Amino acid sequence: MIVQMKTHARTDRPAVQEAPHGRFSFFSSDNQQAITASSWVSLFPDGNHDHIFQESHKARPEPSRPVWWVDVRDATEEDVGIIAEALSIHPLTAEDIAIREPREKVEVFKNYYLISFQTLASQATESGERLGMPSSAVMYILVFQYGVATFSPSECSHVSRVRDRIRKMHDPSILSSDWICYALIDDIVDSFDPFTRAVEAESEAIEDQVFIARIDDVQELIPQVDVLRKKTTHIMRCLNGKVDVLNGFVKRCQAPDKLPIFPDGDLLLYLGDVQDHLVTTLSMLAHIDEIIGRSQGNCLAQLSATNLRVGLTINSAMSKVTLLATIFVPCHLVTGMFGMNVYVPGQDTPGLSWFFGIVGVFVAFMVVCMGIAAKFKLL
């Protein structure tokens, strides 16, 4: 039975870095050390590995038997075929792993059960800088009676963190294949925390900038809001699938006629803790998405209000220009006519009385028109 209290292995805890000698690694609870190699043959050079992977027909595992863990990074189709033959993996499972089936699920077979989880291929930093769009990859966990086989992407470090967590266990005797499966699931869920905190901080920063930003800054904020919303949606989509998988897994473990391969006892409490963590994270992301949507609406509203003010200002200026043109065009028409070969009133009369009289009429006409415009608030 698994009775150890959970020790959270969060992503901000430094993990023990193992030597990158190859993509294949073998871990045993006997010495709690990982052996790495570049191929399956070099991982077991003597070829004597049948006794390690031999399964028992008993309902529950023997407590004294060591627990093994085989991990393959970026497995090729040839690698999957070799391991499938050595561990008696079903062809459907081998096909899913070889083609990297992205669907998250739980499948049960004769001697193992399979859990496939999407994980983040790019890990977050704790420097507080804005993170780029997280890319997802799929991790496959095959849980046998006495061991675990995992097929992990090279960009993630879940395996090294869980092995480091195993080394720090207070009672290594409680280690089992089911516990390793739980620890991997918990670490995968924990790996989303840095991205969740990053989008939360970025959403709060954008929300504070919306109401104090100038029009040029608001135009720059809109693409940032779009990218942030895409990040949030991507993280929520990855976590929503895990909720369904965990709910189905726990339901199968609690079924009265459940298969012996499924875990029971205290492990269900650990899985319940992971479920609670998922629900809390999804609630936070839903709140963040609401903040982002409100900020996006405020940005668009500010742009609409600014465009409306600019439009009203332009319309007011154009109306004034149109009114002035209406006043001056008749005067321009009269002076244009005087410039033609026509008789101008008073042209035979000496002095400038006619000239100033005509100019005075023009001025009086403009003054009267502008007075009327001012009375009706057209200026």
TINU-968508 format. One record per residue (C-alpha): residue in one letter; chain; residue number from 0; z, x, y negated. Coordinates in nm, 4 decimals. Example, Ala and Ser with C-alpha at 12.3 -4.5 7.8 and 13.67 -1.06 7.14 Angstrom:
% TINU-968508
- residu  chaine  num  c3  c1  c2
- a  A  0  0.7800  1.2300  0.4500
- s  A  1  0.7140  1.3670  0.1060
//
This chain:
% TINU-968508
- residu  chaine  num  c3  c1  c2
- m  A  0  0.0000  0.0000  0.0000
- i  A  1  -0.0636  0.1059  -0.3530
- v  A  2  0.2565  0.0993  -0.5548
- q  A  3  0.1947  0.3538  -0.8255
- m  A  4  0.2266  0.2379  -1.1847
- k  A  5  -0.0984  0.2697  -1.3728
- t  A  6  -0.1443  0.5822  -1.5819
- h  A  7  -0.4176  0.5032  -1.8305
- a  A  8  -0.6938  0.7590  -1.8221
- r  A  9  -0.8427  0.6908  -2.1617
- t  A  10  -1.1524  0.8656  -2.2798
- d  A  11  -0.9625  1.0628  -2.5418
- r  A  12  -0.7669  1.2491  -2.2735
- p  A  13  -0.9171  1.5857  -2.1870
- a  A  14  -1.0516  1.6007  -1.8361
- v  A  15  -1.0587  1.9005  -1.6093
- q  A  16  -1.4061  2.0464  -1.6283
- e  A  17  -1.5461  2.1456  -1.2923
- a  A  18  -1.7969  2.4204  -1.2481
- p  A  19  -2.1488  2.2813  -1.2655
- h  A  20  -2.2785  2.4577  -0.9543
- g  A  21  -2.4892  2.1601  -0.8476
- r  A  22  -2.5388  1.7909  -0.8352
- f  A  23  -2.3502  1.7384  -0.5091
- s  A  24  -1.9723  1.7514  -0.4951
- f  A  25  -1.7123  1.6855  -0.2259
- f  A  26  -1.3475  1.6067  -0.2999
- s  A  27  -1.0680  1.5775  -0.0452
- s  A  28  -0.7075  1.4661  -0.0876
- d  A  29  -0.5973  1.7568  0.1330
- n  A  30  -0.6373  2.0229  -0.1368
- q  A  31  -0.7462  1.7995  -0.4306
- q  A  32  -1.0235  2.0401  -0.5126
- a  A  33  -1.3900  1.9621  -0.5617
- i  A  34  -1.6585  2.1659  -0.3887
- t  A  35  -1.9942  2.1573  -0.5646
- a  A  36  -2.3357  2.2511  -0.4310
- s  A  37  -2.6983  2.2136  -0.5213
- s  A  38  -2.7909  2.0237  -0.2020
- w  A  39  -2.6332  1.8292  0.0811
- v  A  40  -2.7038  2.1089  0.3284
- s  A  41  -2.5342  2.3715  0.1123
- l  A  42  -2.2385  2.1360  0.0595
- f  A  43  -2.1747  2.1454  0.4371
- p  A  44  -2.3386  2.4705  0.5491
- d  A  45  -2.2059  2.4513  0.9037
- g  A  46  -2.3337  2.0960  0.9412
- n  A  47  -1.9987  1.9854  1.0824
- h  A  48  -1.9203  1.6859  0.8662
- d  A  49  -1.9316  1.3986  1.1160
- h  A  50  -1.5554  1.4080  1.1717
- i  A  51  -1.4953  1.3720  0.7968
- f  A  52  -1.7018  1.0565  0.7590
- q  A  53  -1.6101  0.9013  1.0915
- e  A  54  -1.4657  0.5554  1.0326
- s  A  55  -1.1864  0.3872  1.2249
- h  A  56  -1.2006  0.0406  1.3771
- k  A  57  -0.8465  -0.0420  1.2699
- a  A  58  -0.7888  -0.3153  1.0163
- r  A  59  -0.6108  -0.0841  0.7726
- p  A  60  -0.6586  0.2903  0.7197
- e  A  61  -0.4253  0.5435  0.8703
- p  A  62  -0.1831  0.6735  0.6025
- s  A  63  -0.1948  1.0314  0.7264
- r  A  64  -0.5709  1.0640  0.7195
- p  A  65  -0.7106  1.2426  0.4104
- v  A  66  -0.9329  1.0585  0.1668
- w  A  67  -1.2739  1.2067  0.0891
- w  A  68  -1.5032  1.1526  -0.2084
- v  A  69  -1.8706  1.2485  -0.2266
- d  A  70  -2.0511  1.2313  -0.5596
- v  A  71  -2.4195  1.2865  -0.6372
- r  A  72  -2.5478  1.3173  -0.9925
- d  A  73  -2.8968  1.1889  -1.0735
- a  A  74  -2.9767  1.1313  -0.7083
- t  A  75  -3.3408  1.1451  -0.6083
- e  A  76  -3.4967  0.9277  -0.3414
- e  A  77  -3.4771  1.2171  -0.0974
- d  A  78  -3.1059  1.2697  -0.1738
- v  A  79  -3.0357  0.9011  -0.1172
- g  A  80  -3.2167  0.9099  0.2156
- i  A  81  -3.0153  1.2086  0.3398
- i  A  82  -2.6794  1.0609  0.2392
- a  A  83  -2.7751  0.7168  0.3718
- e  A  84  -2.8381  0.8720  0.7133
- a  A  85  -2.5146  1.0731  0.7068
- l  A  86  -2.2937  0.7816  0.5959
- s  A  87  -2.4794  0.4974  0.7731
- i  A  88  -2.5669  0.3243  0.4467
- h  A  89  -2.7659  0.0024  0.4678
- p  A  90  -3.1347  0.0299  0.3666
- l  A  91  -3.0883  -0.2364  0.0958
- t  A  92  -2.8170  -0.0269  -0.0681
- a  A  93  -3.0273  0.2884  -0.0397
- e  A  94  -3.3203  0.1076  -0.2006
- d  A  95  -3.1078  -0.0167  -0.4927
- i  A  96  -2.9741  0.3336  -0.5564
- a  A  97  -3.3146  0.4992  -0.5234
- i  A  98  -3.4837  0.2640  -0.7710
- r  A  99  -3.1712  0.2514  -0.9926
- e  A  100  -3.1286  -0.1240  -0.9798
- p  A  101  -2.9654  -0.2100  -1.3165
- r  A  102  -2.8011  -0.5370  -1.2090
- e  A  103  -2.4221  -0.5198  -1.1836
- k  A  104  -2.2955  -0.6681  -0.8576
- v  A  105  -2.0640  -0.6524  -0.5559
- e  A  106  -2.2142  -0.6438  -0.2078
- v  A  107  -2.0369  -0.6307  0.1275
- f  A  108  -2.1681  -0.4567  0.4358
- k  A  109  -2.0319  -0.3766  0.7796
- n  A  110  -1.8501  -0.0531  0.7004
- y  A  111  -1.8312  -0.0492  0.3187
- y  A  112  -1.8645  -0.2529  0.0027
- l  A  113  -2.0820  -0.1624  -0.2953
- i  A  114  -1.9987  -0.2022  -0.6640
- s  A  115  -2.2619  -0.1170  -0.9233
- f  A  116  -2.1507  -0.0906  -1.2864
- q  A  117  -2.3378  -0.0108  -1.6034
- t  A  118  -2.1793  0.2739  -1.7942
- l  A  119  -2.2540  0.4491  -2.1201
- a  A  120  -2.4709  0.7539  -2.0688
- s  A  121  -2.3740  0.9072  -2.4043
- q  A  122  -2.0025  0.9593  -2.4547
- a  A  123  -1.8398  0.9069  -2.7927
- t  A  124  -1.6651  1.1709  -2.9969
- e  A  125  -1.3290  1.1380  -3.1683
- s  A  126  -1.4419  1.2944  -3.4944
- g  A  127  -1.4780  0.9572  -3.6635
- e  A  128  -1.8478  0.9995  -3.7367
- r  A  129  -2.0857  0.7107  -3.6902
- l  A  130  -2.2189  0.6923  -3.3378
- g  A  131  -2.5795  0.6293  -3.2511
- m  A  132  -2.7053  0.3502  -3.0314
- p  A  133  -2.5311  0.3887  -2.6921
- s  A  134  -2.7634  0.4169  -2.3945
- s  A  135  -2.6582  0.2697  -2.0623
- a  A  136  -2.6933  0.3951  -1.7060
- v  A  137  -2.5819  0.2569  -1.3708
- m  A  138  -2.3121  0.4026  -1.1479
- y  A  139  -2.2983  0.3021  -0.7804
- i  A  140  -1.9644  0.3065  -0.5956
- l  A  141  -1.9628  0.2786  -0.2150
- v  A  142  -1.6107  0.2275  -0.0799
- f  A  143  -1.5510  0.3109  0.2864
- q  A  144  -1.2306  0.2899  0.4838
- y  A  145  -1.1333  0.6528  0.4281
- g  A  146  -1.3532  0.7621  0.1430
- v  A  147  -1.5854  0.6885  -0.1452
- a  A  148  -1.9459  0.7822  -0.2155
- t  A  149  -2.0632  0.7604  -0.5749
- f  A  150  -2.4023  0.8039  -0.7356
- s  A  151  -2.3452  0.8802  -1.1033
- p  A  152  -2.5663  0.9683  -1.4021
- s  A  153  -2.5338  1.3206  -1.5341
- e  A  154  -2.4591  1.2083  -1.8910
- c  A  155  -2.1222  1.0535  -1.8048
- s  A  156  -1.7974  1.2239  -1.6966
- h  A  157  -1.6160  0.9465  -1.5115
- v  A  158  -1.5957  1.1480  -1.1910
- s  A  159  -1.4259  1.4493  -1.3484
- r  A  160  -1.1775  1.2301  -1.5370
- v  A  161  -1.0791  1.0317  -1.2291
- r  A  162  -1.0367  1.3490  -1.0256
- d  A  163  -0.8179  1.4856  -1.2992
- r  A  164  -0.6182  1.1639  -1.2856
- i  A  165  -0.5776  1.2038  -0.9076
- r  A  166  -0.4431  1.5569  -0.9533
- k  A  167  -0.1771  1.4211  -1.1892
- m  A  168  -0.0575  1.1474  -0.9542
- h  A  169  0.3177  1.1549  -0.8905
- d  A  170  0.2783  1.0464  -0.5283
- p  A  171  -0.0553  1.1629  -0.3822
- s  A  172  0.0231  0.9929  -0.0505
- i  A  173  -0.0680  0.6533  -0.1951
- l  A  174  -0.4226  0.7674  -0.2678
- s  A  175  -0.6843  0.5558  -0.0940
- s  A  176  -1.0537  0.4795  -0.1242
- d  A  177  -0.9723  0.1455  -0.2885
- w  A  178  -0.7569  0.3200  -0.5485
- i  A  179  -1.0410  0.5605  -0.6324
- c  A  180  -1.2702  0.2592  -0.6763
- y  A  181  -1.0183  0.0985  -0.9116
- a  A  182  -0.9760  0.4222  -1.1103
- l  A  183  -1.3534  0.4531  -1.1547
- i  A  184  -1.3829  0.0918  -1.2715
- d  A  185  -1.0932  0.1420  -1.5113
- d  A  186  -1.2443  0.4610  -1.6526
- i  A  187  -1.5842  0.2960  -1.6982
- v  A  188  -1.4235  0.0119  -1.8922
- d  A  189  -1.2174  0.2609  -2.0953
- s  A  190  -1.5311  0.4545  -2.1883
- f  A  191  -1.6389  0.1642  -2.4087
- d  A  192  -1.3290  0.1979  -2.6296
- p  A  193  -1.4622  0.4756  -2.8592
- f  A  194  -1.7770  0.2751  -2.9290
- t  A  195  -1.5711  -0.0375  -2.9900
- r  A  196  -1.3465  0.1456  -3.2349
- a  A  197  -1.6502  0.3002  -3.4039
- v  A  198  -1.8276  -0.0318  -3.4603
- e  A  199  -1.4997  -0.1845  -3.5802
- a  A  200  -1.4497  0.0899  -3.8403
- e  A  201  -1.8142  0.0713  -3.9467
- s  A  202  -1.8024  -0.3089  -3.9801
- e  A  203  -1.4902  -0.2895  -4.1973
- a  A  204  -1.6514  -0.0226  -4.4166
- i  A  205  -1.9638  -0.2340  -4.4629
- e  A  206  -1.7559  -0.5425  -4.5396
- d  A  207  -1.5743  -0.3516  -4.8151
- q  A  208  -1.8999  -0.2214  -4.9633
- v  A  209  -2.0816  -0.5544  -4.9798
- f  A  210  -1.9010  -0.6932  -5.2854
- i  A  211  -1.8844  -0.3707  -5.4842
- a  A  212  -2.2287  -0.2296  -5.4078
- r  A  213  -2.5118  -0.2324  -5.6591
- i  A  214  -2.8395  -0.4002  -5.5841
- d  A  215  -2.9970  -0.0761  -5.4587
- d  A  216  -2.6971  -0.0114  -5.2323
- v  A  217  -2.7127  -0.3653  -5.0918
- q  A  218  -3.0736  -0.3090  -4.9947
- e  A  219  -2.9660  0.0022  -4.8043
- l  A  220  -2.6790  -0.1843  -4.6349
- i  A  221  -2.9015  -0.4432  -4.4698
- p  A  222  -3.0650  -0.1971  -4.2210
- q  A  223  -2.7194  -0.0560  -4.1428
- v  A  224  -2.5909  -0.4047  -4.0675
- d  A  225  -2.8880  -0.4691  -3.8378
- v  A  226  -2.8299  -0.1470  -3.6419
- l  A  227  -2.4571  -0.2181  -3.6168
- r  A  228  -2.5222  -0.5664  -3.4871
- k  A  229  -2.7558  -0.4249  -3.2219
- k  A  230  -2.4828  -0.1827  -3.1114
- t  A  231  -2.2273  -0.4620  -3.0861
- t  A  232  -2.4636  -0.6859  -2.8926
- h  A  233  -2.5503  -0.4033  -2.6524
- i  A  234  -2.1829  -0.3283  -2.5808
- m  A  235  -2.1003  -0.6967  -2.5355
- r  A  236  -2.3918  -0.7389  -2.2948
- c  A  237  -2.2709  -0.4456  -2.0844
- l  A  238  -1.9127  -0.5756  -2.0725
- n  A  239  -2.0014  -0.9392  -2.0010
- g  A  240  -2.1595  -0.8415  -1.6702
- k  A  241  -1.8454  -0.6529  -1.5690
- v  A  242  -1.6290  -0.9615  -1.6230
- d  A  243  -1.8402  -1.1598  -1.3765
- v  A  244  -1.8417  -0.8757  -1.1225
- l  A  245  -1.4643  -0.8254  -1.1402
- n  A  246  -1.3955  -1.1970  -1.1181
- g  A  247  -1.6115  -1.2225  -0.8078
- f  A  248  -1.4527  -0.9105  -0.6576
- v  A  249  -1.0972  -1.0341  -0.7116
- k  A  250  -1.1905  -1.3777  -0.5775
- r  A  251  -1.3213  -1.2213  -0.2573
- c  A  252  -1.0079  -1.0089  -0.2236
- q  A  253  -0.7866  -1.3182  -0.2578
- a  A  254  -0.9852  -1.5373  -0.0196
- p  A  255  -0.7901  -1.6468  0.2922
- d  A  256  -1.0750  -1.5437  0.5220
- k  A  257  -1.1548  -1.2196  0.3416
- l  A  258  -1.3045  -0.9291  0.5329
- p  A  259  -1.0772  -0.6360  0.6277
- i  A  260  -1.2875  -0.4006  0.4162
- f  A  261  -1.1575  -0.5648  0.0973
- p  A  262  -0.8336  -0.4332  -0.0582
- d  A  263  -0.5205  -0.6385  -0.1087
- g  A  264  -0.1635  -0.5971  -0.2284
- d  A  265  -0.0859  -0.4093  -0.5478
- l  A  266  -0.4465  -0.3110  -0.6101
- l  A  267  -0.5128  -0.6666  -0.7261
- l  A  268  -0.2542  -0.6119  -0.9993
- y  A  269  -0.4465  -0.3072  -1.1172
- l  A  270  -0.7729  -0.5016  -1.1139
- g  A  271  -0.5994  -0.7765  -1.3114
- d  A  272  -0.5039  -0.5180  -1.5720
- v  A  273  -0.8682  -0.4131  -1.5982
- q  A  274  -0.9685  -0.7781  -1.6384
- d  A  275  -0.7181  -0.8205  -1.9213
- h  A  276  -0.8544  -0.5089  -2.0891
- l  A  277  -1.2086  -0.6462  -2.0619
- v  A  278  -1.1096  -0.9815  -2.2107
- t  A  279  -0.9281  -0.8103  -2.4992
- t  A  280  -1.2241  -0.5831  -2.5714
- l  A  281  -1.4705  -0.8724  -2.5629
- s  A  282  -1.2506  -1.0762  -2.7983
- m  A  283  -1.2408  -0.7823  -3.0390
- l  A  284  -1.6182  -0.7404  -3.0192
- a  A  285  -1.6676  -1.1116  -3.0836
- h  A  286  -1.4491  -1.0793  -3.3950
- i  A  287  -1.6435  -0.7711  -3.5047
- d  A  288  -1.9719  -0.9555  -3.4536
- e  A  289  -1.8394  -1.2364  -3.6720
- i  A  290  -1.7489  -0.9861  -3.9451
- i  A  291  -2.0930  -0.8277  -3.9221
- g  A  292  -2.2614  -1.1682  -3.9447
- r  A  293  -2.0546  -1.2571  -4.2493
- s  A  294  -2.1376  -0.9242  -4.4136
- q  A  295  -2.5050  -0.9738  -4.3389
- g  A  296  -2.4929  -1.3212  -4.4918
- n  A  297  -2.3155  -1.1869  -4.8003
- c  A  298  -2.5769  -0.9127  -4.8412
- l  A  299  -2.8612  -1.1633  -4.8226
- a  A  300  -2.6773  -1.3980  -5.0587
- q  A  301  -2.6305  -1.1186  -5.3119
- l  A  302  -2.9984  -1.0286  -5.2898
- s  A  303  -3.0956  -1.3954  -5.3344
- a  A  304  -2.8634  -1.4335  -5.6333
- t  A  305  -2.9938  -1.1132  -5.7895
- n  A  306  -3.3550  -1.2188  -5.7364
- l  A  307  -3.2750  -1.5575  -5.8874
- r  A  308  -3.1181  -1.3971  -6.1966
- v  A  309  -3.4138  -1.1646  -6.2382
- g  A  310  -3.6537  -1.4565  -6.1999
- l  A  311  -3.4699  -1.6634  -6.4602
- t  A  312  -3.4684  -1.3695  -6.7036
- i  A  313  -3.8403  -1.3151  -6.6571
- n  A  314  -3.9144  -1.6854  -6.7014
- s  A  315  -3.7080  -1.6965  -7.0201
- a  A  316  -3.8857  -1.3938  -7.1652
- m  A  317  -4.2267  -1.5307  -7.0691
- s  A  318  -4.1514  -1.8654  -7.2330
- k  A  319  -4.0568  -1.6908  -7.5581
- v  A  320  -4.3698  -1.4754  -7.5492
- t  A  321  -4.5800  -1.7859  -7.4828
- l  A  322  -4.4201  -1.9670  -7.7783
- l  A  323  -4.4834  -1.6744  -8.0131
- a  A  324  -4.8421  -1.6534  -7.8943
- t  A  325  -4.8829  -2.0252  -7.9600
- i  A  326  -4.7606  -1.9758  -8.3173
- f  A  327  -4.9721  -1.6729  -8.3956
- v  A  328  -5.2961  -1.7821  -8.2308
- p  A  329  -5.3873  -2.0420  -8.5014
- c  A  330  -5.3313  -1.7815  -8.7728
- h  A  331  -5.5448  -1.5358  -8.5830
- l  A  332  -5.8142  -1.8031  -8.5467
- v  A  333  -5.8219  -1.8679  -8.9215
- t  A  334  -5.8375  -1.4998  -9.0119
- g  A  335  -6.1125  -1.4563  -8.7587
- m  A  336  -6.3136  -1.7273  -8.9213
- f  A  337  -6.2645  -1.5611  -9.2606
- g  A  338  -6.4123  -1.2455  -9.1172
- m  A  339  -6.7363  -1.4230  -9.0381
- n  A  340  -7.0276  -1.4779  -9.2775
- v  A  341  -6.8758  -1.7924  -9.4294
- y  A  342  -6.7550  -1.8879  -9.7717
- v  A  343  -6.3915  -1.7924  -9.8252
- p  A  344  -6.1969  -2.0153  -10.0638
- g  A  345  -6.1314  -1.8371  -10.3925
- q  A  346  -6.3598  -1.5456  -10.3237
- d  A  347  -6.5301  -1.5947  -10.6624
- t  A  348  -6.2037  -1.6206  -10.8482
- p  A  349  -6.0663  -1.2954  -10.9903
- g  A  350  -5.7114  -1.1951  -10.9001
- l  A  351  -5.5045  -1.2178  -10.5811
- s  A  352  -5.3655  -1.5653  -10.6228
- w  A  353  -5.5836  -1.7138  -10.3473
- f  A  354  -5.5050  -1.4257  -10.1152
- f  A  355  -5.1292  -1.4604  -10.1523
- g  A  356  -5.1613  -1.8366  -10.1348
- i  A  357  -5.3388  -1.8212  -9.7986
- v  A  358  -5.0896  -1.5628  -9.6684
- g  A  359  -4.8050  -1.7836  -9.7916
- v  A  360  -4.9494  -2.0808  -9.6015
- f  A  361  -4.9595  -1.8683  -9.2869
- v  A  362  -4.5999  -1.7564  -9.3355
- a  A  363  -4.4847  -2.1072  -9.4093
- f  A  364  -4.6633  -2.2369  -9.0981
- m  A  365  -4.4921  -1.9705  -8.8785
- v  A  366  -4.1521  -2.0369  -9.0339
- v  A  367  -4.1836  -2.4094  -8.9777
- c  A  368  -4.2965  -2.3612  -8.6178
- m  A  369  -4.0140  -2.1172  -8.5417
- g  A  370  -3.7632  -2.3552  -8.7029
- i  A  371  -3.8863  -2.6387  -8.4827
- a  A  372  -3.8673  -2.4084  -8.1750
- a  A  373  -3.5136  -2.3030  -8.2660
- k  A  374  -3.4108  -2.6659  -8.3118
- f  A  375  -3.5300  -2.7575  -7.9667
- k  A  376  -3.3825  -2.4301  -7.8237
- l  A  377  -3.7147  -2.2920  -7.7223
- l  A  378  -3.6285  -1.9488  -7.8594
//
